[in-house]
């Protein structure tokens, strides 16, 4: 048993680190959501910010748009050219995806500084791609409403998760100690 543990030490370390970081960040985010009462920024600050920034992008692309507080649930109604198209909920702010991304990167960490820089840079990139994802989804739903389910449930989640996967691959291949430890063995 101890030889099995020694042989798989790196895998066990990765799994434990990933779980500890993921659970810790998720609990912190959960506390943030519980503390967000929605009285100033509805439904919470991050989701509200994403909604406002998507409105700015939509207007940049020539669409009259706004987000308004949904009367029946904690979400924002995305209205484009006077048409209610979609809800922006807490899950649309990409923060859960960023937690997943950061947990993986930290679990494969090298030195502290490159890890923090990559987590920060990757998180900003994921956030920006998410803003464009929601904006383009809104435009797509405005012009092609019959494809709403395919756009929302298949194409656009594929974009954000594909981006995260690509960032993970880049990290493992270029910045992690994985290659160095495999060469040593």
SULZI-V358861 format. One record per pair of residues at least 4 apart in sequence whose ideal C-beta (glycine too) atoms are under 7 Angstrom apart, sorted by sequence separation. I is the first residue (numbers start at 1). J is the second residue. If there is no record, write none. Layout:
i=I j=J
i=I j=J
This chain:
i=1 j=5
i=2 j=6
i=3 j=7
i=4 j=8
i=5 j=9
i=8 j=12
i=9 j=13
i=10 j=14
i=11 j=15
i=12 j=16
i=13 j=17
i=14 j=18
i=15 j=19
i=16 j=20
i=17 j=21
i=18 j=22
i=19 j=23
i=20 j=24
i=21 j=25
i=22 j=26
i=23 j=27
i=24 j=28
i=25 j=29
i=26 j=30
i=27 j=31
i=28 j=32
i=29 j=33
i=30 j=34
i=31 j=35
i=32 j=36
i=38 j=42
i=41 j=45
i=43 j=47
i=44 j=48
i=45 j=49
i=46 j=50
i=47 j=51
i=48 j=52
i=49 j=53
i=50 j=54
i=51 j=55
i=52 j=56
i=53 j=57
i=54 j=58
i=55 j=59
i=56 j=60
i=57 j=61
i=59 j=63
i=79 j=83
i=88 j=92
i=94 j=98
i=95 j=99
i=96 j=100
i=97 j=101
i=98 j=102
i=99 j=103
i=100 j=104
i=101 j=105
i=102 j=106
i=103 j=107
i=104 j=108
i=105 j=109
i=110 j=114
i=111 j=115
i=112 j=116
i=113 j=117
i=114 j=118
i=115 j=119
i=116 j=120
i=117 j=121
i=118 j=122
i=119 j=123
i=120 j=124
i=121 j=125
i=122 j=126
i=123 j=127
i=124 j=128
i=125 j=129
i=126 j=130
i=127 j=131
i=128 j=132
i=129 j=133
i=130 j=134
i=131 j=135
i=132 j=136
i=133 j=137
i=134 j=138
i=135 j=139
i=136 j=140
i=137 j=141
i=138 j=142
i=139 j=143
i=140 j=144
i=141 j=145
i=147 j=151
i=148 j=152
i=149 j=153
i=150 j=154
i=151 j=155
i=152 j=156
i=153 j=157
i=154 j=158
i=155 j=159
i=157 j=161
i=158 j=162
i=159 j=163
i=160 j=164
i=161 j=165
i=162 j=166
i=163 j=167
i=164 j=168
i=165 j=169
i=166 j=170
i=167 j=171
i=168 j=172
i=169 j=173
i=170 j=174
i=171 j=175
i=172 j=176
i=177 j=181
i=178 j=182
i=179 j=183
i=180 j=184
i=181 j=185
i=38 j=43
i=58 j=63
i=70 j=75
i=79 j=84
i=80 j=85
i=91 j=96
i=110 j=115
i=150 j=155
i=151 j=156
i=171 j=176
i=38 j=44
i=42 j=48
i=59 j=65
i=70 j=76
i=79 j=85
i=109 j=115
i=172 j=178
i=5 j=12
i=41 j=48
i=58 j=65
i=69 j=76
i=70 j=77
i=77 j=84
i=78 j=85
i=140 j=147
i=141 j=148
i=36 j=44
i=68 j=76
i=78 j=86
i=36 j=45
i=67 j=76
i=68 j=77
i=106 j=115
i=55 j=65
i=67 j=77
i=77 j=87
i=78 j=88
i=105 j=115
i=141 j=151
i=33 j=44
i=55 j=66
i=67 j=78
i=68 j=79
i=76 j=87
i=140 j=151
i=55 j=67
i=75 j=87
i=76 j=88
i=66 j=79
i=75 j=88
i=105 j=118
i=106 j=119
i=65 j=79
i=75 j=89
i=105 j=119
i=137 j=151
i=52 j=67
i=65 j=80
i=137 j=152
i=51 j=67
i=74 j=90
i=63 j=80
i=64 j=81
i=70 j=87
i=102 j=119
i=105 j=122
i=63 j=81
i=137 j=156
i=67 j=88
i=101 j=122
i=102 j=123
i=58 j=80
i=101 j=123
i=133 j=156
i=54 j=78
i=51 j=76
i=98 j=123
i=101 j=126
i=133 j=159
i=42 j=69
i=133 j=160
i=98 j=126
i=47 j=76
i=97 j=126
i=98 j=127
i=129 j=159
i=130 j=160
i=43 j=74
i=129 j=160
i=43 j=75
i=94 j=126
i=94 j=127
i=129 j=163
i=38 j=74
i=94 j=130
i=51 j=88
i=126 j=163
i=50 j=88
i=126 j=164
i=47 j=88
i=47 j=89
i=50 j=92
i=92 j=134
i=47 j=90
i=50 j=93
i=47 j=92
i=122 j=167
i=44 j=90
i=47 j=93
i=88 j=134
i=43 j=90
i=46 j=93
i=46 j=95
i=86 j=138
i=85 j=138
i=118 j=171
i=86 j=141
i=85 j=141
i=33 j=90
i=85 j=142
i=118 j=175
i=80 j=138
i=83 j=142
i=78 j=138
i=81 j=142
i=114 j=175
i=80 j=142
i=97 j=160
i=101 j=164
i=108 j=171
i=100 j=164
i=104 j=168
i=108 j=172
i=110 j=175
i=29 j=95
i=94 j=160
i=101 j=167
i=105 j=171
i=110 j=176
i=97 j=164
i=110 j=177
i=108 j=176
i=29 j=99
i=108 j=178
i=26 j=99
i=25 j=99
i=57 j=131
i=57 j=132
i=63 j=139
i=22 j=99
i=25 j=102
i=54 j=131
i=58 j=135
i=22 j=100
i=25 j=103
i=53 j=131
i=57 j=135
i=61 j=139
i=54 j=134
i=58 j=138
i=22 j=103
i=50 j=131
i=54 j=135
i=21 j=103
i=50 j=134
i=54 j=138
i=18 j=103
i=21 j=106
i=18 j=104
i=21 j=107
i=17 j=106
i=18 j=107
i=17 j=107
i=14 j=107
i=14 j=108
i=10 j=181
